[in-house]
Amino acid sequence: MMVVLVVAVVYSVIGVWLFARGAVRLIVQVRKGSPSPGRLLPVGRRIGATITEILSHRRFTTRPVAKVAHWCVMVSFVLLVPTLAAAYAQIVDAHAELPIVGGWAPWQWAVELFSWAGLAGIIALIIIRLRFSEHDPEPAAAQDWRSRFYGSTRWQAWFVEAVIAAVILCVLAMTACRNALLRQDPATAAAGSWVHFPTTYWLGSMVMSQPGHVLELSVGWFAFAKIMISMTWMGVVGAGITMSVAWHRFLSILNVYARRELDGTPALGAAAPMLVDGKPFDIRQIDDLAADATFGVNTITDFGWKGLLDFASCSECGRCQDVCPAWNTGKPLSPKLFTLALRDHAAATLGPAASKTPATAVSPHSDDLLTALARAGAAGSDDSANRGGQLIGPVINPEVLWACTTCGACTVQCPVDIEHVDHILDLRRGQVMTSAQFPEEFGGMFSNLEQRANPWGQPARKRLDWTRGLDFTVPVVGRDVADLSQVDYLFYVGCAGAFDERAGKTTRAVAELLHTAGVTFAILGKAESCCGDPARRAGNEATYQELAVANIEQLHQLGADKILVTCPHCLNTLSNEYAQLGAHFNLVHHTQLLNRLVREHRLELAPPDPGEAAPITYHDPCYLGRHNGEYEAPRELLGAAVVPGGADLLEMAHSGPTSMCCGGGGGRMWTEEKIGTRINTTRMGEATATGATTLATGCPYCSIMLGDAASSDEAAPEVRDVALMVLDSVHRAQNKHLAAASAATPSTDTD
Amino acid sequence: MRIIVAVKYVPDTAEEIGFDADHRLVRDADSGLLSELDEYAVEQALRLRDQLPDSTVTAVAIGPDDATAALRKALQMGADDATLIVDDQVAGSDVFATAGLLAAAVQSFSDAGALVCGMASTDAGTSAVPVLVAARLGWAGLTHASTISVAGQEITIGRTDETGTRTATAGLPVVLSVTDQTDEPRYPSFKDVLAAKRKKIAELDVDDLDVDPATVGAAAARVQVGAIARNPDRVAGRTLTDTDGSTAGELVAFLAETVH
């Protein structure tokens, strides 16, 4: 067996060398990215957060079976690495043990337990992949290629999973043989008792009848097989640095360490600042910019190193693809395919292959990925995607870039903390600010924002139109109240709330409810401007900051602190994004404030009469739910306003963190949806399927988009803001009091 | 060769429009902008520059200091330089005086070879200035172009209206006016915006242009505005509903009343 050991050692040296070379190449490649400031410090907190996140698997937010299975495989991988070291000795000496812990019962228990758990886990993962995997690379029916694994490189996944299963089987087989060997010799029988082999003792019994030399030989060969399989894996993975299904074992640890949010939340809410030479862009200091400065991401090295690490870490699990509203309505965007296309492009242009590969060489993508990109209409214009230079066009199809609604469903799902939305925005910034290339409709929206401070191009005087006909005066700051210290809240109405008819109803309802509850508030009136969200999500950071800086100056002058909004986009921008410009306000969404007022009994609600109660469903706005973590307040409010009357609050197939976007975010409100089916009608289909007759929501964009979908479908539920349902409930309570009052004084007429 | 594009700084038509005591439009409103129709002229001037060798684009505006905003926008879109004709004596000028000033401005550039204008201003809307300038300069006037093509030193336009499309060709130098059927004006990238900040805007007055002050301003205007009245607000129509003809009398009475 000495020869076998030599073969194993030589093979291992090659495997480890290839693996180390791959690791060095990845490090070199990732370091070619632009700065990602603040992603390495503070070390202690980041290490703590990394350990917590990995051990708890808390970013696996759905699919509990896959979560447990993956956890078992992960722990078994770590635990079984030392047994690989022992295997070299066991080739020549079947009785060899790891020093110190080798014969220690708790260690043996752990190895056994996680061998079985890892085996069960990998079998579960293989079954899951088989169930969802796409066998036909060019399926006829559109539904068939909606598997989350579609576009993932199949042989790599099977290879990785088969290696895990085979290694664990080797470990178990070796354990059985070694158990039998120990028990055959009375001197070592105690060490072979079930105390040391609690779950493999029975396997040992099965091979007890074999002669000792056969068992010794078997241990040697199983150890050899284990080493050869493991080292084959090391070599294959090391040679293919784009094999991220394997590399994620190591890179995801670094990626989680360098995550954007230290508190463990996904990279949502505020968009990451646009960096110019590693520093956040500030419109107030543009005179300091170099004449040849470029903006956003134009080429692969414009991404921060964390971006390049993101792409290299993708495990191809496809959870993002599974929930993407664009992908699910037949658009070419899949967050996974987007990530993989950039991963392969980075490897082809930044790695050692770059200098050797002629520009006409074959694509760096696997066949599975190439097929998926082509099938989805997502392929770039450069077939080989291995030339440096502009990303949009050659590598990423523009239709992919502009299809994103920035809903964040992908980012919430990603177990390895890839920051999809920030990358999309950085590419959009490059397109808008450096190249002036964007969907035609955005040109009008940008001009409207610049000239009239709202995306619809409405004149400012119309911002007060919604106040007409109210039986109380809505105070305007500067006209009716001198400054905001005299009122409880600044009501920042928002452009949709002021100019859109449907959203205007919400604005009126909120004003009426505040008036009823005795909450004082004032509005900015004609002086209000767009918060800047549509510009920022469309990649126009300059116009966003022009608006933001002017707004901040005005809000500070007026002494604004507590600000009420009905639009989650305003909420996100004023509270999370103005903070990046040094301004801090206390924002509250109307569903949060109304819920508080109901809890404090400042608003009295009456549920519908039992006969009138109808089932409702609630649509989570992306920028209230996923981006700002508020799922409960609107539901609690609906629970108080409608449900006690017997109406059911039904949940759609996708709700809460996996809620499906209305299709209006990311500037998509202003662009035509020309490819695939419409997102709003697809979402409305989910609402209709619940059997609800009313769809409640808390965002003007959602109201507009879903309202449009409902208007062309008679079976669809009516779309109403939560505020309107609360107002109905308050009116019912008021009417009951009036009726009771008139019933209590029936004789007044006859006097 | 220099391509000159005439741009006008106009009040935002979406906002309230004000007039002063002399019935003149108040031009120092906060919300002024480059006339949207002139953005098409800038776009076509830039496209001409691409097709005519060794040419540059100069944006010219007549107006108060605020009008630099319109020129700045033209520079952001890609004009090479800009000149503002600013002079208190010019206030209140009519189309003839404006055309005279523009013609003088064009002549002040010895290498001027084409003048591109929008089809009309969004405030006064006369559409008269381009042809008047052409007449003053003695250049060909190709107006209301919806398409423009260049072949050597000849420019051909298509002019489309409800009856069909006419094509007209003229050799340089030429005055062009373009409609909003031409290519969508480009949106400047932020790089272009930054580059425009570094460009200077030249200023000229009536003396610089050798224009007789007696021919410009309100005093020289050939038309005096007597009064300005706002259109009455639209009122909601009346709806008569019946199924048996019982409102016929009311309808007849309404029609009779309206006609008289």
Interface residues (C-beta under 8 A of the other chain):
Chain A: I286 L289 A291 A293 T294 F295 V432 M433 T434 S435 A436 F438 E440 F442 G443 F446 S447 Q451 R452 G457 Q458 P459 A460 R461 E541 A542
Chain B: D12 A14 E15 E16 S31 L33 E184 R186 Y187 P188 S189 F190 K191 D192 V193 L194 A195 K197 R198
